[in-house]
């Protein structure tokens, strides 16, 4: 695609709460996209986020601002708002402005009043997160106000990510600043809550009363900010076709563009040695397996496969229920084979825990003791073998192992043995009896019995070098054989894409943004290590059967076939690099640059502007049911949400 050359006449500022501030998925988007944006915009590109002294000291390098911005930053400091200028220490080394928004708390009440009086945004109740976001939005508004007044020769393009940064957009509109605005929602606040509690979310979507639902889930303030930002922006975008339809109904505006996420594959490139790295880190996972399982019983590690799922602890949204149910059916199928392989399935997420499980900790500590003992003996063994063979005879067992060495090994082995089965969870949970994952595993009797081919390890914490795995997350993924992410609600979904970049076959669904994109644009995905489960049109039972069959077929592959599949999976990521995906951003920026000054009402779009949103599988789901609302919805006389009070008020001057 060819886009207008804006980088000489325009300054692009991208605002996000997660610039130099890792919290969730937006951090990955901003960090990995930076090199592509710097390549296109050069010195006219700036990333803007909140100043956090703890995280900024690790990721941010202060430098002197360019002459163009110095007057604006000096004016901000005169107003009592310190703006730290420098570079984000990631690939691309983008320029960054970190705003110390704390000073804006002194007039937070006035800011909230203006949002209500001028924009109809009611921020009800006390919420520390909302207060921080409102203060940040006030600082952003003032920054753009002084930049637009001190830099007259350049057009100002401001791109806001998520509601945390979007608070500034309604104020920019009301003040009629000469700034072109783009707002990207990566997941609607309301959609995440409803999907967690409604198994028919996509079917019921056209009949959800968004205002009523926001009050029900007590997220009115966040919902109000997000919806006002969507209506106030020149260009409204989201990250997937699935979320585009969700935004249309829950936020009351159809996105103008879909901006799929990409990946900076340079961070995963390891001199084309990903197969060797898989072997290296698989051996490390083998050590975890020996420490966790072998005190109770052993199995052939050479015939062991590692599957995993990971992500936010949303049992239904992330498809953990489907994963566990498929493991149960896979376990039953494998039992019918004469010599089934062993499957160790990991569930990696962050959940409330008290501490590491005592049994798990003891098993791994004793394994480390055994490993230390063996390493200490290693050099001595080599010397004794050399001495025996130098005498011209084959060494016997007694030549190699002295009585003292045998006693040490026997003691170390005896100390590890237990009659208990390996635990299914590595930590003590705060509410073990009510934990959804543990309840499901116990219901299906997936409790690591010695005769079960499928073993399960629930690790309710991040995988880090200090965890029981002694690996970071990327190393852990490289060592596994497959990543399984059967999500029900997943606006985009980085985890399957990261798997592919690391040469690991993966499973996603057509209700995730990534899965829907793959299904539409990558016809040969299955042959290249990516299964897209049918969750939009099919039911949960069909989805479980589809996943179970795929996992069973994968278990039947030999080593050579698995290596070939990993090669094809790794090559597939070439279609998802930011060098390719950034074109969607360039198109949206070019369209936004056509605007300037006061923003026309959302309903009065330019006639030549067409939406780039394509019909999603979720559309097909509703169409296949003729859009007949469920009876309980009709009884409540619910209707498709219309723009609420604040959506109308944002057009006031």
Secondary structure as GFF3:
##gff-version 3
##sequence-region A 1 653
A	DSSP	beta_strand	10	15	.	.	.	ID=ss1
A	DSSP	alpha_helix	25	41	.	.	.	ID=ss2
A	DSSP	three_ten_helix	42	44	.	.	.	ID=ss3
A	DSSP	beta_strand	45	50	.	.	.	ID=ss4
A	DSSP	alpha_helix	53	59	.	.	.	ID=ss5
A	DSSP	beta_strand	60	62	.	.	.	ID=ss6
A	DSSP	alpha_helix	67	78	.	.	.	ID=ss7
A	DSSP	beta_strand	83	88	.	.	.	ID=ss8
A	DSSP	beta_strand	95	99	.	.	.	ID=ss9
A	DSSP	three_ten_helix	101	107	.	.	.	ID=ss10
A	DSSP	alpha_helix	108	119	.	.	.	ID=ss11
A	DSSP	alpha_helix	128	150	.	.	.	ID=ss12
A	DSSP	beta_strand	155	161	.	.	.	ID=ss13
A	DSSP	alpha_helix	162	175	.	.	.	ID=ss14
A	DSSP	beta_strand	179	185	.	.	.	ID=ss15
A	DSSP	alpha_helix	189	197	.	.	.	ID=ss16
A	DSSP	alpha_helix	201	204	.	.	.	ID=ss17
A	DSSP	three_ten_helix	205	207	.	.	.	ID=ss18
A	DSSP	alpha_helix	210	216	.	.	.	ID=ss19
A	DSSP	alpha_helix	220	232	.	.	.	ID=ss20
A	DSSP	beta_strand	235	238	.	.	.	ID=ss21
A	DSSP	alpha_helix	241	250	.	.	.	ID=ss22
A	DSSP	beta_strand	257	258	.	.	.	ID=ss23
A	DSSP	three_ten_helix	265	268	.	.	.	ID=ss24
A	DSSP	alpha_helix	274	293	.	.	.	ID=ss25
A	DSSP	three_ten_helix	301	303	.	.	.	ID=ss26
A	DSSP	beta_strand	304	310	.	.	.	ID=ss27
A	DSSP	alpha_helix	320	334	.	.	.	ID=ss28
A	DSSP	beta_strand	342	348	.	.	.	ID=ss29
A	DSSP	beta_strand	353	356	.	.	.	ID=ss30
A	DSSP	alpha_helix	358	390	.	.	.	ID=ss31
A	DSSP	alpha_helix	397	400	.	.	.	ID=ss32
A	DSSP	alpha_helix	403	416	.	.	.	ID=ss33
A	DSSP	beta_strand	427	429	.	.	.	ID=ss34
A	DSSP	three_ten_helix	432	434	.	.	.	ID=ss35
A	DSSP	alpha_helix	436	443	.	.	.	ID=ss36
A	DSSP	beta_strand	454	459	.	.	.	ID=ss37
A	DSSP	alpha_helix	473	479	.	.	.	ID=ss38
A	DSSP	beta_strand	482	484	.	.	.	ID=ss39
A	DSSP	alpha_helix	494	501	.	.	.	ID=ss40
A	DSSP	beta_strand	505	509	.	.	.	ID=ss41
A	DSSP	alpha_helix	513	521	.	.	.	ID=ss42
A	DSSP	three_ten_helix	526	528	.	.	.	ID=ss43
A	DSSP	beta_strand	530	533	.	.	.	ID=ss44
A	DSSP	alpha_helix	540	555	.	.	.	ID=ss45
A	DSSP	alpha_helix	559	572	.	.	.	ID=ss46
A	DSSP	three_ten_helix	573	576	.	.	.	ID=ss47
A	DSSP	alpha_helix	578	592	.	.	.	ID=ss48
A	DSSP	alpha_helix	617	624	.	.	.	ID=ss49
A	DSSP	alpha_helix	631	635	.	.	.	ID=ss50
A	DSSP	alpha_helix	645	649	.	.	.	ID=ss51
###
